[in-house]
């Protein structure tokens, strides 16, 4: 069975593609994907995989946070 970090890596690779399509900048997509994965449970990440509206809301929030910090 895969470890939690291996599962997060797999899910991160999956989610990254959707984040990239939304923000259209590779470096930004990587940062946002990392923010989504950081500190979240596998169950919550799986929930985001199933609920695209909630997922894209979180992507938008993370994007705003990054822009405010710059």
Protein Blocks (a to p, Z undefined) as FASTA:
>chain_A
ZZfklmmmmmmmmmmmmmmmmnopaklmmmmmmmmmnopafklmmmmmmmmmlmmmmmmm
mmmmmmmmZZ
